[in-house]
């Protein structure tokens, strides 16, 4: 992540499809209070509509904003995390436009000079240049219902960070990879609150730039951009040109829809926000934030490779989920790191993904994982049953000791040879097939042995015993 | 006026407070006060809202502080909890703020009693208070003439009331000094940032200042002492220790007064002579007088109107019928609804300034107008910085003309109207403190002497003001 990789990306020619995409991403910050008043930030609670408000965020006559310094600190942390240059002096501007979600019909934002600029983010081996990072206030939430449209001002004034890239993406997949990485960096920095929304600018073969607004999350970005590429390409096939316009992403229909054309382009008439003074960022404050900046994904990945000698794929998988990465470090203190890494990146993540749960939400305790993996390393449970135990632990919210006992997933089998003899006797046709030279029959018998032992005898042992008996 | 009124008539605010602290019957005083106020309202329309019931309710709880029992009025663009605050605009008719402006809260805390909300040009847009949505206040000296603006109701009330009272007012480009001059009262506009703007309904935030209109320099000082000081709720309020006392008189022999030559050009000859006479009197008392130049004065008016309207056009965006104030039945698209409400309830001058201000900040004009105006503002500020290296106080006429008749005002074009502010906009652009004092009469109408000082040098301003008062109309100090 340095300026040099940024230049390389810039020097890259547009690919044959001629796709140029830039993103503007808005993320709510998780500060305790709002950006310009002392009201509680609603990202921390499920509050009744219009209960987290005051004269300032309601835009009452005579009310004035004052800047939440914690929000600036969060913005600085993100700027540093994206390798940006920080502004020496900060100020805010008014962006004026009329809309029912606006408490003042102007938004306090940063225009001429953003909080941070000229950074870079590396996603899947490609450096994406960050043009600017700035702070602004979220408008109110509009709720459309049978009584008409209602406004909930709880969201009015929530700090938003807008992160703008250069038009460096050449495919929807690159845009998605970037957003995933950005989301991860924000998670590592511990600053993100809620909504993670993007607007995309996209053009094909140097044609007019189309803006697509309101794309939520990382999955939709790929869908929205793919749709837009197909739309613009089919226009071109029909001999038409894409026009400069703003379109909205409709996540239900999975299409982009016309919002306004070039003639409807907004004129915001920016002025300096006269209620706020210019803020010089004290060097000590910046130095302090820099010193306390947490380890970021790329740094943690490098450390995992070096310190734990993990395979790159495993390290990457662990690092891509902050909870899992932290769990790994805890578990690796008591379990062979390679085993811990493989299990966490593999079976554990698979189980969590299947249940659509984060580790935090899964109810699993780190001590449970440690106990189970230690048992596995000692040979006290088979690979198959350890995986089964993880699944059951999530389902039943019980520690592994109880799960194993309840479902008989581990423990000695008195006489494995006797068990194999019974399996062989019960399956004469398989034995016959085996003798005819069908390799699959052996696998079948081993499988029956695993079933009969409830997985407590591993496949290698069973195979050896079956072969001994039949040969 | 009955005997009791005459008894209070000559009192300074400080003397009245001392009486109130000593057990003066405030109920008797306020009976007198409100009967007088009702009569004045009939004659001159100086108030938008009278706060009689609120005053009676506040009396028993009036705090024994430095403003104990003192009646104060508040310009209608300063929010008062539970009392309608419209900023003179129909669009805010019926709007009752849920909080007090910091200046109001501090004044109440010191024992002051709110008596009413004074008339003004809509949002402060005007020089004659003729742009009010609630009728036009008339000058008590001659009801066919204007009180000045935009704090016309406040100055008129100070002039008309022969009772202790101070008026909390506000200036963006001269809205305290102008009506002070036209009504022959004292107007103090403090340094920008000295008094918190929390609760002030914005006209142009980088220029708005809460100040005082009163009968004497000391009355102004008394209210300023209570209002001023840092407030966390206003980021532009200045972080400094409060000056608890503005009572010092200056030794005129140690004062250097500058006469900015540009401020005597294009001024009514009689007014220029009257102001020169006042300065001569101060010189005879020992003040050193010299001519100074403020060469960028010619840019001040244009810079002021660009910055003020640009800011105003964004401030007024919030008034759209959706959350407070006047509204209309919901029909059509949201922007059609907003336009209908704004068309119906904003006055002509508000619409004119929204259009001017929006134009000045539009892409393509922003560099030539809005950003250029900031450069001009810087030049104006440097003029004053240079001048205050040579002199302590600048003296000039407050207004280029005497209080005009309404019939004369009606024939002015908007540009001629804006030119009335030619002497007051530069000090307001620079955010320096200003004091307008009555310094004589012409044709029976008062002439204003405008004293200007460097940032936060209110003491010099008030000190010279006191010396001038001692020369002209000795007031027994409290």
Contacts between the chains, C-beta under 8 A, distances in Angstrom:
chain1	res1	chain2	res2	distance
A	55	B	98	6.8
A	55	B	99	6.0
A	58	B	323	6.9
A	59	B	318	5.0
A	59	B	323	7.0
A	60	B	97	7.0
A	60	B	98	7.4
A	60	B	323	7.9
A	60	B	324	7.0
A	61	B	79	6.7
A	61	B	85	7.2
A	61	B	87	7.1
A	61	B	92	6.7
A	61	B	95	6.9
A	61	B	97	7.0
A	61	B	201	4.4
A	61	B	202	7.9
A	61	B	318	7.5
A	61	B	324	7.4
A	62	B	78	7.6
A	62	B	79	4.1
A	62	B	85	7.6
A	62	B	97	6.5
A	62	B	99	7.8
A	62	B	101	6.2
A	62	B	198	7.1
A	62	B	199	4.3
A	62	B	200	5.7
A	62	B	201	5.0
A	62	B	202	7.6
A	63	B	198	7.6
A	63	B	199	7.8
A	64	B	197	6.6
A	64	B	198	5.7
A	64	B	233	6.4
A	64	B	234	5.5
A	64	B	235	6.9
A	65	B	235	7.3
A	66	B	232	6.9
A	66	B	233	6.8
A	66	B	234	7.8
A	66	B	235	5.0
A	67	B	235	6.9
A	94	B	314	5.0
A	96	B	313	7.6
A	96	B	314	4.9
A	96	B	317	5.7
A	96	B	361	7.9
A	98	B	317	6.7
A	98	B	320	6.8
A	98	B	334	7.5
A	98	B	335	5.8
A	98	B	338	5.7
A	99	B	334	7.3
A	100	B	322	6.5
A	100	B	334	5.1
A	103	B	318	7.2
A	103	B	323	7.5
A	104	B	317	6.6
A	104	B	318	4.5
A	105	B	317	3.5
A	105	B	318	5.4
A	105	B	320	6.3
A	106	B	314	5.1
A	106	B	317	5.6
A	106	B	318	7.9
A	148	B	330	7.7
A	151	B	322	8.0
A	267	B	362	5.9
A	267	B	363	6.2
A	269	B	310	8.0
A	269	B	313	7.7
A	269	B	314	7.5
A	269	B	358	6.0
A	269	B	361	4.0
A	269	B	362	5.5
A	269	B	363	7.7
A	269	B	366	7.5
A	270	B	361	6.8
A	270	B	366	7.4
A	271	B	310	5.3
A	271	B	311	6.5
A	271	B	314	6.1
A	271	B	361	5.2
A	271	B	370	6.4
A	272	B	206	7.9
A	274	B	204	7.3
A	274	B	205	3.7
A	274	B	206	3.9
A	274	B	236	7.8
A	274	B	311	5.6
A	275	B	197	7.9
A	275	B	202	7.8
A	275	B	205	5.1
A	275	B	234	7.7
A	275	B	235	6.3
A	275	B	236	6.6
A	276	B	235	5.1
A	276	B	236	7.7
A	277	B	235	5.4
A	277	B	236	5.9
